[in-house]
Amino acid sequence: MVCFADIKKQTAALPIEQRASLASFLLHSLPEPDYDVSDEEVAERLRQLKSGEVSTISMTQLRDGVFSDRGR
């Protein structure tokens, strides 16, 4: 069996077109996400962000919030 490190090394040596094709194949082989966000929802959230109604948080704040919700 080929190890993951070998696959990464061999993939990095491929020409860009083949790497892009492989990346596309891998992305399309993943299961569909469990969520669906409409274009309208994205536009509304962007509007809220630009208007100052909401603000962003750091990755650390997000991670801390997720872990605290899980009781960690």
Secondary structure, 3 states (H helix, E strand, C coil): CCCHHHHHHHHHCCCHHHHHHHHHHHHHHCCCCCCCCCHHHHHHHHHHHHHCCCCCCCHHHHHHHHHHHCCC
